[in-house]
Amino acid sequence: MGWWQVNADTLAESRFVISALAEAIASLKSLDRGTAAHPGEHVWLDAHLPAYRERLAGDPVTALLVRVGLGGRWNADFLTPTPAGEGEQSFEEELTRIRRTSAEAAQADLAVSVGGPLPAELRRPDLPERAAGVLEWVWRRAVLPEWPRRRRILEADVVARTGRLSSGGWAAAMGDMRPGMRWLGGGRLQINTYDYPPREIGEARLMFVPVTARRGWVSWDDGRRYAVVYPCSGTLAGPDGAVVPEALGRLLGPGRAGVLVLLDTPKSTTQLVALTGQGLGSVGRHLKVLLEAGLVRRRRAGRSVLYSRTRAGQVLVEAPARR
């Protein structure tokens, strides 16, 4: 398994970071994969996948660059730069780092990703500009129009994980960040299940970067900055909120049913407001009714209160599928 040895000082200085570029990269990965991980992503792909495929059909070099650089086990490092971590940067500022990559460095990173000789089509000097161009296209066409909502979802995830960190330490905060990742204790952070040599990351900055897509990655920059990009606990549930079974919506009302459907994992009121688009007062009233009915429970995690479905609530959500 791959793991990092993290000292106490690095952990103390660790932070959560929102990155517009990471969100664009994760979205590019989703578009290139072309399959949805949840209903909200399916709606998003339906809206943007045809235009993305049309763009790459007319630019086979960039299509190959994306497939080689982001489609295998290892990302090409220049395509997934580690956030600076010194105040949030704009998308354009982050993208500049990709544009400034030398052609030689880009080709070397791609050779690592492909695990062998670089295809002849990618032995050219304009790869960084091509990579920046397709990421800028994804950002402006498919991410920026809904960035305020995505950002609220990401921020809500950070609030919830900070609460878990306060109450249960790093094991609680990292336990479900991404498949194969867990806190092993003794300063050891398992980042994946691959057979990869341990890395000592003392005297470095460690960042955790949420994205709304269902897949993440890790990156590092000259041993000074390390990042774990992970799927946030709230998904893009489409413009109308969570996908609610029709019968459940008739029983509870669509707003209240949407809150119950979203509580498959513990969430704070802040997260539910971001995910549903409902006001704080409305979400609070729904939670009060659901609590009184025994369909949800609540528990405190640091400064946050997290809500989750009870067994009765789970049965109610699953009932339409069992008919």
C-alpha angles and dihedrals in degrees: 000000000000117000141164126223106225124188126215094256092054091049091048090054095043116121144180114247132193110216123187090194092053089052090051092048091049089049091050089052090052093049093048092048090048097201126106124233094197139007095266092055089048090059090048093049092049088056099046112019097082092055092045092052091046090052094051093042086065093045110046093169092060090043090056091044091056094044093050097038100044108014103074137063093280125045119222101257096227090057093056106040117185113250115255091235094208101111124322115295127209120251090253092052092051092045091055089071090062093046091052094054112117118244090240093054092047092051092047092051091049091050089057090049094050091045094225144030114348114250111257091240090065097051093099137108100239100067096110092051091047091050091049090047096055092044090051089050092051091047097050098038104035111017112028096062090062099027095114090059093043090049092053090052092050093047091050090054091052091051091051095047092047087056091051090049091053094050104033108017128233094320090063095042095049101033097103102018096117138342112283094015124117142141109258097186127237091076092300121134115189107211101178143349096251122119096251130145116260117258125217108220102176116142089026135111114249119202134185114209121190122208130182095232119092097243131065140179142199129243141175137194118217091317091291101094130029127186136192110201108199139175109262119234093246119068130205099266095189127261093296097051128244121005101254124194108245095234092050091050091053091049100047103016121260096268096050092041090052091056091050092049091052093054095080084115125028113277136176125235088254091057092048091051090052094046099045101035088225122132123263092250093052093048090047092053092049091050091049092054093044091049092050090049092052093241096119136028131205136213135177120247109185106300094344131082113218125203127203138169121270121220089266091053091049092052091050093051093047096044098089091054092053097057 
